[in-house]
């Protein structure tokens, strides 16, 4: 549902209670028009209206949420597959168990976000900020986080086969037990990263920075590679 100019004027001009206006904004957001809902909220003086809100278990497939402020929002167990969250602020948001398949997270800020066990296959996320985010146990196959900031990220036991992390910053990242088979880490900064038990079979590490990495006897390296 796209909010028409007439409907917008009605919301602004009608003597609606604050509660009724909030309900209309929620409805607009829930219909997949998040960016528009935020614009309307701002025009009504409700800046950052959706930050810190609860939207648990909702279906936002294909929704338009670009550049929204959803920091500290609770979206866990929701479906955001195919949605656009380009440039969105999801700082410290709860996205545990969400579906993010083919979601566009390019330039989005997910620093300190909880992303445990997310299903994020084929996610687009160039220049994404995942600093200190928790992606433990996540499914990240074929995701593209090129040039992303993943400093201090927890990707322990994640299934990240064929993930693209070209030029990404993975300094001090926890990759223990992660499956990175066939991933592209060309030019990535892995300084201080924990690769204990990590599967790096077939991984491209050309020009990757590997200073002070941690690994053990169960770490699987690309053929012919010696750390």
ZIDA-V54849 format. One record per residue. PSI is psi in radians with two decimals (NA if undefined). OMEGA is omega in degrees with one decimal (999 if undefined). D_LAST is the distance of its C-alpha to the last C-alpha in Angstrom with 2 decimals. Layout:
PSI|OMEGA|D_LAST + PSI|OMEGA|D_LAST
//
This chain:
2.08|176.5|54.91 + 2.31|-178.5|55.03 + 2.07|-179.2|57.05 + 2.84|178.1|59.97 + -0.66|179.7|61.53 + -0.78|-179.5|64.61 + -0.66|178.5|62.69 + -0.79|178.6|60.87 + -0.62|-179.9|64.23 + -0.74|179.3|65.56 + -0.73|-176.7|62.82 + -0.74|-171.4|63.44 + -0.54|-178.2|67.25 + 2.62|177.6|68.09 + 1.19|179.2|68.84 + 2.62|175.2|66.03 + 2.77|178.9|64.90 + -0.65|179.7|61.48 + -0.68|179.2|60.52 + -0.69|177.4|61.68 + -0.77|178.7|59.71 + -0.70|-179.8|56.56 + -0.71|178.8|57.20 + -0.68|178.2|57.54 + -0.73|176.6|54.27 + -0.74|179.8|52.54 + -0.76|-179.8|54.14 + -0.75|177.8|53.02 + -0.79|-177.5|49.42 + -0.40|177.3|49.51 + 0.08|176.0|50.81 + 0.21|-179.9|47.56 + 0.93|-174.5|48.88 + -0.82|-178.4|46.76 + -0.68|179.0|46.55 + -0.70|178.9|50.29 + -0.71|179.5|51.02 + -0.67|178.3|49.21 + -0.73|178.4|51.16 + -0.77|179.5|54.39 + -0.74|179.8|53.50 + -0.70|179.5|52.86 + -0.37|178.8|56.18 + 0.15|179.1|57.85 + 0.19|179.5|56.34 + 1.21|-177.6|53.86 + 2.45|178.8|50.73 + 0.66|-174.6|47.40 + -0.62|-173.1|49.47 + -0.09|177.8|46.66 + 2.31|177.4|44.14 + 0.15|-179.5|43.80 + 2.88|-178.7|45.87 + 2.16|177.2|45.45 + 1.06|-173.5|45.03 + 2.33|173.2|43.74 + 0.40|-179.3|43.59 + 2.77|177.1|45.01 + 1.88|178.5|44.56 + 0.58|-179.3|43.61 + 2.24|176.8|42.49 + 0.19|-176.8|42.69 + 2.69|176.1|43.89 + 1.86|-177.4|43.93 + 0.41|-177.5|42.42 + 2.37|174.7|40.95 + 0.25|178.0|40.84 + 2.66|171.4|42.34 + 1.78|178.7|41.94 + 0.46|-178.8|40.87 + 2.40|178.9|39.15 + 0.25|176.7|39.35 + 2.68|179.1|41.03 + 1.81|-179.1|40.86 + 0.33|-172.6|40.05 + 2.55|-177.4|38.40 + 0.24|178.3|39.08 + 2.88|177.6|40.39 + 2.08|179.9|39.86 + 0.38|-177.8|38.74 + 2.30|178.6|37.69 + 0.04|-179.6|38.47 + 2.77|174.6|39.51 + 2.03|176.1|38.96 + 0.56|-179.7|37.56 + 2.20|176.4|36.58 + 0.14|-178.5|36.50 + 2.64|176.5|37.67 + 1.86|179.2|37.21 + 0.53|180.0|35.88 + 2.22|176.6|34.71 + 0.39|178.0|34.58 + 2.71|178.0|36.19 + 1.84|-179.3|36.20 + 0.43|-178.1|34.90 + 2.27|175.7|33.95 + 0.26|-179.9|34.44 + 2.81|174.9|35.53 + 2.05|-177.2|35.38 + 0.53|-178.1|33.79 + 2.21|178.9|33.48 + 0.37|176.6|33.75 + 2.50|179.0|34.63 + 1.89|179.2|34.36 + 0.41|-178.3|32.61 + 2.20|177.7|31.95 + 0.11|-179.6|32.15 + 2.64|178.6|33.04 + 1.88|177.5|32.35 + 0.51|179.2|31.07 + 2.36|179.7|29.71 + 0.22|179.2|30.09 + 2.60|175.6|31.43 + 1.93|-176.5|31.42 + 0.45|-179.7|30.03 + 2.29|174.0|29.33 + 0.44|175.7|29.70 + 2.66|173.4|30.71 + 1.72|-170.7|31.04 + 0.73|-179.2|29.68 + 2.42|177.6|28.93 + 0.47|175.4|29.23 + 2.45|175.9|29.81 + 2.15|-175.2|30.10 + 0.77|177.7|28.65 + 2.39|180.0|27.74 + 0.45|176.7|27.65 + 2.62|175.5|28.03 + 1.89|178.7|27.76 + 0.50|-177.7|26.11 + 2.21|179.2|25.29 + 0.36|175.6|25.37 + 2.75|179.8|26.71 + 1.89|178.7|26.45 + 0.47|-178.1|25.33 + 2.25|178.2|24.66 + 0.21|-177.4|25.48 + 2.73|172.5|26.25 + 1.99|-172.6|26.46 + 0.52|-175.9|24.91 + 2.29|177.6|24.70 + 0.24|175.9|25.06 + 2.66|-178.6|25.51 + 1.80|178.7|25.11 + 0.72|-178.9|23.99 + 2.33|177.2|23.27 + 0.44|-179.6|23.31 + 2.80|175.6|23.86 + 1.77|-179.9|23.55 + 0.52|-179.3|21.62 + 2.20|178.2|20.88 + 0.18|-179.1|20.99 + 2.57|175.2|21.72 + 1.82|177.3|21.75 + 0.51|-178.7|20.61 + 2.35|177.6|20.09 + 0.35|177.0|21.07 + 2.59|173.7|21.90 + 1.70|-173.7|22.34 + 0.72|179.1|20.88 + 2.35|176.7|20.58 + 0.33|176.9|20.73 + 2.56|179.1|20.88 + 2.01|179.7|20.82 + 0.67|-179.3|19.05 + 2.20|177.9|19.16 + 0.24|-179.3|19.22 + 2.66|176.4|19.45 + 1.88|179.9|18.89 + 0.51|-178.2|16.90 + 2.24|179.5|16.58 + 0.40|177.7|16.72 + 2.63|175.2|17.17 + 1.82|179.6|17.40 + 0.35|-176.8|15.78 + 2.28|178.3|15.94 + 0.06|-178.5|17.34 + 2.60|176.1|17.55 + 1.80|-178.8|17.82 + 0.40|-177.2|16.29 + 2.19|176.8|16.70 + 0.17|-178.3|17.51 + 2.80|176.8|17.07 + 1.88|-179.9|16.95 + 0.47|-178.7|14.73 + 2.20|177.5|15.31 + 0.10|-179.0|15.74 + 2.65|176.7|15.20 + 1.87|-179.3|14.59 + 0.34|-178.2|12.27 + 2.20|178.0|12.54 + 0.11|-179.0|13.17 + 2.59|177.5|12.92 + 1.93|-178.8|13.08 + 0.36|-179.8|11.14 + 2.19|178.5|12.61 + 0.21|-178.2|14.09 + 2.43|177.6|13.24 + 1.87|-178.4|13.78 + 0.41|179.9|11.70 + 2.21|177.7|13.32 + 0.18|-178.7|14.51 + 2.44|175.9|13.19 + 2.09|-176.6|13.48 + 0.38|-177.5|10.91 + 2.17|178.6|12.78 + 0.25|177.0|13.16 + 2.54|179.0|11.58 + 2.09|-172.9|11.14 + 0.53|-179.4|8.19 + 2.34|173.0|9.78 + 0.55|176.7|10.34 + 2.73|176.9|8.96 + 2.35|178.0|10.13 + 2.94|178.5|9.15 + -2.99|-175.4|10.91 + -0.31|179.9|11.82 + -0.05|176.7|13.34 + 2.28|-179.9|10.52 + 2.10|-175.4|10.76 + 2.81|174.8|8.27 + 2.64|-179.7|10.06 + 2.23|178.3|11.52 + 0.02|-179.0|10.03 + 2.33|176.4|6.54 + 2.06|-178.7|3.83 + NA|999|0.00
//
